[in-house]
């Protein structure tokens, strides 16, 4: 009986975690090369963006998000990657925000 309770408890703990989106890792970020990396390559690296829009001068802006919430709402981590593309569909510049405690901001 104690074994069953332990298994149920562990299942509850593991099942209480949730995440959404592709984790934005330093290894993935180093693959972004302004002037070279295309929209298609960004989608291959990070999946479908959470949002996209066009500026008045025809430049595409895309945002990717990753959110993780630990058991019982603890350990929340949020990351975002915002990318502005040139009119030739290559990366012009990007910005990464890691909203975890001690998070960092990267970009070019």
C-alpha positions as CSV (number, residue, x, y, z in Angstrom):
1,X,0.0,0.0,0.0
2,X,2.8,2.4,0.9
3,X,4.4,1.7,-2.5
4,X,1.1,2.6,-4.3
5,X,0.9,5.9,-2.3
6,X,4.5,6.8,-3.2
7,X,3.8,6.1,-6.9
8,X,0.7,8.2,-6.9
9,X,2.5,11.0,-5.1
10,X,5.3,11.0,-7.6
11,X,2.8,11.0,-10.5
12,X,1.1,14.0,-9.1
13,X,4.3,15.9,-8.7
14,X,5.5,15.1,-12.2
15,X,2.1,15.7,-13.7
16,X,1.9,19.1,-12.1
17,X,4.7,20.6,-14.2
18,X,3.8,22.3,-17.5
19,X,5.7,23.9,-20.4
20,X,4.8,25.6,-23.6
21,X,7.0,26.4,-26.6
22,X,10.5,25.5,-27.6
23,X,13.2,26.1,-24.9
24,X,15.5,28.9,-26.1
25,X,19.0,27.6,-25.4
26,X,22.4,29.2,-25.9
27,X,23.2,26.5,-28.5
28,X,20.2,27.5,-30.6
29,X,20.9,31.3,-30.2
30,X,24.5,30.8,-31.5
31,X,23.0,29.5,-34.8
32,X,21.3,32.8,-35.5
33,X,23.4,34.9,-37.9
34,X,22.2,38.3,-38.8
35,X,22.2,38.8,-42.6
36,X,22.3,35.0,-43.2
37,X,19.7,33.1,-41.1
38,X,16.3,33.0,-42.9
39,X,12.7,32.9,-41.7
40,X,12.5,29.2,-42.7
41,X,15.7,28.4,-40.8
42,X,14.3,30.2,-37.7
43,X,11.1,28.1,-37.9
44,X,13.2,24.9,-38.2
45,X,15.2,25.9,-35.1
46,X,12.4,27.2,-32.9
47,X,9.1,25.9,-34.4
48,X,6.1,28.1,-35.2
49,X,6.3,31.6,-33.7
50,X,3.9,32.7,-31.0
51,X,3.3,35.9,-33.0
52,X,4.2,37.7,-36.1
53,X,3.5,41.1,-37.7
54,X,4.8,43.4,-40.4
55,X,6.1,47.0,-39.9
56,X,5.1,49.8,-42.2
57,X,8.3,49.4,-44.2
58,X,7.5,45.7,-44.9
59,X,9.8,44.1,-42.4
60,X,8.6,40.9,-40.6
61,X,8.8,40.7,-36.8
62,X,8.4,37.3,-35.2
63,X,8.3,36.3,-31.5
64,X,8.9,32.9,-30.0
65,X,8.0,32.1,-26.3
66,X,8.9,29.4,-23.9
67,X,7.2,29.1,-20.5
68,X,7.8,26.5,-17.8
69,X,5.9,26.2,-14.5
70,X,7.1,23.8,-11.9
71,X,5.0,21.7,-9.5
72,X,2.4,23.7,-7.7
73,X,3.2,26.8,-9.6
74,X,6.8,27.1,-8.4
75,X,9.9,27.5,-10.5
76,X,8.4,29.6,-13.3
77,X,10.7,30.4,-16.2
78,X,9.8,32.5,-19.2
79,X,11.9,33.2,-22.2
80,X,11.2,35.2,-25.3
81,X,13.0,35.6,-28.6
82,X,12.0,38.6,-30.8
83,X,13.4,38.7,-34.3
84,X,13.2,41.5,-36.9
85,X,13.8,40.3,-40.5
86,X,15.2,42.3,-43.4
87,X,13.0,42.5,-46.5
88,X,15.0,39.7,-48.0
89,X,13.7,37.4,-45.2
90,X,17.1,37.2,-43.3
91,X,17.6,38.2,-39.7
92,X,18.3,41.8,-39.2
93,X,18.5,41.8,-35.4
94,X,17.2,39.7,-32.4
95,X,16.7,40.0,-28.7
96,X,16.4,37.2,-26.1
97,X,14.9,37.8,-22.7
98,X,15.3,35.1,-20.0
99,X,12.9,36.0,-17.2
100,X,14.1,33.3,-14.8
101,X,15.7,34.5,-11.6
102,X,19.2,35.7,-12.6
103,X,18.0,35.7,-16.2
104,X,20.0,37.3,-19.0
105,X,19.3,39.5,-22.0
106,X,21.1,38.7,-25.2
107,X,20.8,40.1,-28.7
108,X,22.3,41.7,-31.8
